[in-house]
């Protein structure tokens, strides 16, 4: 079949796909990468001919070798990972490549930005951000304190007529079995018109990574399967942290007062 298609056309097909593709041969040597403008992981021609182990940080080489060995031996049919990269949710998969006789030819790596896909569940799109407005300016460096109860703005958009839920559940998730949440009335949503809901106000009784999630079936009372719409870190209160917060506020108010005096003067 492919003999009727030029190598240039085949390469153009790979470059048109909305995924990063990299091929490593049976000797663990990088032989090809797709070249579209929106690659997640930038590649240069210098990578061709390098061992795949030399294309990763030293701390991950053991994991790379494990994946390569498992795919070569047939122990695994696929290896997959998710990572967070500069606000993107990146889904990375590795597949063994074999000829018709089943001989191992190498590995193809496929990386995809699934950020927008993750926001869509059963005909609805979900995005979240801190509330009130001033928090958007500070939460990048101002942590969520243990024992606080922050609020969030969850924006819900009905994408098409398949979305027929009258209610949708949400949760703040602390661990496997530690979560609290509520329910939204979405019966009046219109297709294509986003609506903001103020949610949260959940007591943060734990410290560490904390997630604002939507169950994948939208209605489950236990979020065992879910999509994360917002992630943050809950920090334990300490005098040092509180002192830093107080000093930051004092600096802000001092600057504001100086500015106002300048206007009056």
C-alpha positions in Angstrom: 0.0 0.0 0.0 2.7 2.5 1.0 4.7 1.9 -2.1 2.3 4.3 -3.9 3.0 7.1 -1.4 6.2 9.0 -1.5 8.5 9.3 1.6 7.8 13.0 1.5 4.1 12.5 1.8 4.4 10.0 4.6 6.5 12.4 6.5 4.0 15.2 5.9 1.2 12.9 7.2 3.1 12.3 10.5 3.8 16.1 10.8 0.1 16.8 10.4 -0.9 14.7 13.4 -1.6 16.7 16.6 0.9 14.5 18.6 4.7 14.3 19.0 6.2 11.2 17.5 9.7 9.9 18.1 11.0 6.6 16.8 13.9 4.7 18.5 15.3 1.6 16.7 16.0 -1.9 18.0 19.5 -0.7 19.2 17.9 2.1 21.3 19.1 4.8 18.8 16.8 7.8 17.9 16.1 7.6 14.2 13.1 9.9 13.6 10.9 12.6 15.1 7.9 14.5 13.8 8.5 18.2 13.0 5.2 20.1 13.4 5.3 23.6 14.8 3.4 22.8 18.0 5.6 20.0 19.4 5.4 19.7 23.2 9.0 18.5 23.5 11.3 20.4 21.1 13.7 18.2 19.0 16.7 19.2 16.8 18.5 17.2 14.2 21.3 16.7 16.7 19.2 14.1 18.5 19.3 11.7 15.5 21.8 9.0 16.2 21.8 9.4 19.9 21.0 6.6 22.3 17.6 7.2 23.9 19.2 7.0 27.4 21.2 10.1 26.5 18.1 12.0 25.8 16.7 11.9 29.3 17.8 13.3 32.7 20.2 11.0 34.6 17.6 10.5 37.4 15.2 8.9 34.9 17.6 6.6 33.0 16.6 3.6 35.2 13.0 4.1 34.3 13.8 4.5 30.6 15.8 1.2 30.6 12.9 -0.5 32.4 10.4 0.6 29.8 12.6 -0.3 26.9 13.4 -3.8 28.4 9.7 -4.5 29.0 8.6 -3.5 25.5 11.4 -5.4 23.9 10.6 -8.6 25.8 6.9 -8.3 25.4 6.3 -7.9 29.1 4.3 -4.9 28.3 2.3 -4.0 25.2 2.4 -0.3 26.1 3.8 2.0 28.7 2.0 5.2 29.5 2.6 8.2 31.8 1.0 11.6 32.5 3.0 14.7 33.4 2.1 18.3 34.2 4.2 20.7 32.0 3.8 24.4 32.0 0.1 24.3 32.6 -0.4 21.4 30.2 -1.5 17.9 31.0 0.7 15.7 28.7 -0.1 12.0 28.0 3.0 10.0 26.9 2.7 6.5 25.5 5.4 4.1 24.3 4.6 1.2 21.8 6.8 -1.6 20.6 7.2 -1.7 16.8 7.4 -5.1 15.1 7.5 -6.5 11.6 5.0 -8.9 10.2 7.0 -11.8 11.6 6.9 -10.3 15.1 10.5 -9.3 15.2 11.2 -6.3 17.3 12.1 -3.1 15.3 12.1 -0.5 18.0 9.8 1.8 20.0 7.6 4.7 19.0 6.9 7.4 21.6 3.6 9.4 21.2 3.1 12.5 23.3 -0.2 14.4 23.3 -1.4 17.6 25.1 -4.7 16.5 26.5 -5.4 19.6 28.6 -8.5 20.5 26.7 -9.7 16.9 26.4 -9.4 16.5 30.1 -11.7 19.4 30.6 -14.5 17.7 28.7 -16.7 15.1 30.3 -19.9 13.6 28.8 -20.8 16.7 26.8 -19.7 19.3 29.3 -16.5 21.4 29.6 -15.2 22.4 33.1 -12.6 25.0 34.0 -11.8 26.3 37.5 -10.0 29.2 39.0 -9.7 30.8 42.5 -12.3 33.1 43.9 -12.6 36.0 44.8 -10.9 38.0 42.0 -8.0 39.3 44.0 -6.9 35.7 44.8 -6.0 35.2 41.1 -3.1 37.7 41.6 -1.8 36.1 44.7 -2.3 32.3 44.7 0.7 31.6 42.4 2.9 32.3 45.4 0.5 32.5 48.3 -0.3 29.0 49.5 -3.7 27.6 50.7 -3.5 27.3 54.5 -4.6 24.3 56.4 -7.9 25.0 58.2 -8.9 27.6 55.6 -12.0 27.2 53.3 -11.2 28.7 49.9 -13.8 29.2 47.2 -13.4 28.6 43.5 -15.3 29.6 40.4 -16.2 26.5 38.4 -17.2 27.4 34.8 -19.4 24.8 33.2 -20.3 24.8 29.5 -22.8 22.5 27.9 -21.2 21.5 24.5 -24.0 19.6 22.7 -27.5 18.0 23.1 -26.0 14.8 24.5 -25.4 16.6 27.8 -28.7 16.0 29.6 -27.7 16.0 33.3 -29.9 18.0 35.7 -27.2 17.9 38.4 -23.4 17.4 38.6 -21.3 16.6 41.6 -17.9 18.1 42.5 -15.4 17.3 45.2 -12.3 18.6 47.0 -10.1 15.5 47.2 -7.4 15.1 49.8 -6.6 11.4 49.4 -8.0 8.0 48.3 -10.8 8.1 50.7 -10.7 11.7 52.0 -13.0 14.0 50.1 -15.9 16.5 50.5 -18.0 18.1 48.0 -21.4 19.3 46.7 -23.8 19.3 43.8 -24.6 21.8 41.0 -28.0 22.3 39.4 -27.1 22.4 35.6 -30.7 21.8 34.3 -30.9 25.4 32.8 -27.6 25.4 31.0 -27.8 26.3 27.3 -25.5 24.8 24.6 -22.4 26.9 24.1 -23.1 29.3 27.0 -20.6 29.0 29.9 -22.0 29.5 33.4 -20.0 30.3 36.5 -20.7 28.5 39.8 -19.0 29.6 43.1 -18.1 26.4 44.9 -15.7 25.2 47.5 -15.9 26.6 51.1 -14.6 23.2 52.1 -12.5 23.0 55.3 -8.9 22.1 54.4 -8.1 19.7 57.2 -5.1 18.1 55.5 -1.8 19.3 54.1 -0.2 18.4 50.8 -1.5 18.1 47.2 -5.2 18.8 47.0 -7.5 18.4 44.0 -10.8 19.9 42.8 -12.3 17.1 40.8 -15.4 16.1 38.8 -16.4 12.3 38.8 -16.2 10.9 35.3 -19.8 9.8 35.4 -20.7 13.3 36.7 -23.1 12.0 39.4 -21.1 9.5 41.6 -21.2 10.2 45.3 -17.6 8.8 45.6 -15.0 10.2 43.2 -13.0 7.0 42.7 -12.8 7.8 38.9 -12.5 11.5 38.3 -11.0 14.4 36.3 -9.0 17.0 38.0 -10.1 20.6 37.1 -7.9 22.4 39.6 -4.9 21.4 41.7 -3.3 23.2 44.6 -1.1 22.6 47.6 -2.4 23.0 51.2 0.3 24.3 53.5 0.4 23.8 57.3 0.1 27.1 59.2 3.3 28.1 61.0 4.4 31.3 62.5 7.0 31.7 59.8 4.5 31.4 57.1 2.1 33.8 58.8 4.8 36.3 59.4 5.7 36.2 55.7 2.0 36.7 54.8 1.7 39.6 57.2 4.9 41.2 55.9 3.6 40.8 52.3 0.3 42.5 53.2 2.1 45.3 55.1 4.2 45.9 52.0 1.2 46.0 49.7 -0.7 48.5 52.0 2.5 50.6 52.5 2.9 50.9 48.7 -0.8 51.7 48.3 -0.6 54.4 51.0 2.4 56.0 49.4 0.7 56.0 46.1 -2.4 57.7 47.6 -0.3 60.3 49.4 1.3 61.1 46.1 -2.1 61.7 44.5 -3.2 64.0 47.3 0.1 65.9 47.4 
